[in-house]
Amino acid sequence: MGIIRSGFSFIAGTVFGVYVAQNYNVPNVKKIANTGLIIAKHFEENYRKPKKREGDD
């Protein structure tokens, strides 16, 4: 009974996820995450302080 009890929530979640993905307009999370990373890299490249040179004191 232990494996059935512990696997029930996993199976129920999988079935629910498949249902939602097929019947509703779910956004592509991977695409949103990649867009966020690109924006973060853009900000980092444009607004980073310049590195100090060894001769500058």
NORUR-V171076 format. One record per residue. N is the residue number from 1. NEAR is the number of other C-alpha atoms within 10 Angstrom. D_LAST is the distance of its C-alpha to the last C-alpha in Angstrom with 2 decimals. Layout:
BEGIN
n | near | d_last
N | NEAR | D_LAST
N | NEAR | D_LAST
END
This chain:
BEGIN
n | near | d_last
1 | 6 | 71.46
2 | 7 | 67.87
3 | 7 | 66.67
4 | 9 | 68.43
5 | 9 | 67.04
6 | 10 | 63.45
7 | 12 | 63.67
8 | 12 | 65.29
9 | 11 | 62.13
10 | 11 | 60.38
11 | 12 | 63.38
12 | 10 | 63.81
13 | 12 | 60.14
14 | 12 | 60.41
15 | 11 | 63.60
16 | 11 | 62.15
17 | 11 | 59.02
18 | 10 | 61.19
19 | 11 | 63.34
20 | 12 | 60.46
21 | 11 | 58.83
22 | 9 | 62.13
23 | 8 | 63.25
24 | 8 | 60.15
25 | 8 | 57.26
26 | 9 | 54.46
27 | 9 | 50.98
28 | 8 | 49.28
29 | 9 | 46.60
30 | 9 | 44.92
31 | 10 | 44.47
32 | 10 | 43.02
33 | 11 | 40.52
34 | 11 | 39.41
35 | 11 | 38.98
36 | 12 | 36.79
37 | 12 | 34.57
38 | 11 | 34.24
39 | 11 | 33.28
40 | 11 | 30.67
41 | 10 | 29.10
42 | 11 | 29.16
43 | 11 | 27.32
44 | 11 | 24.70
45 | 9 | 24.09
46 | 8 | 24.02
47 | 8 | 22.10
48 | 8 | 19.44
49 | 8 | 15.82
50 | 6 | 14.04
51 | 6 | 12.30
52 | 8 | 8.57
53 | 7 | 8.40
54 | 6 | 7.76
55 | 5 | 6.39
56 | 5 | 3.81
57 | 5 | 0.00
END
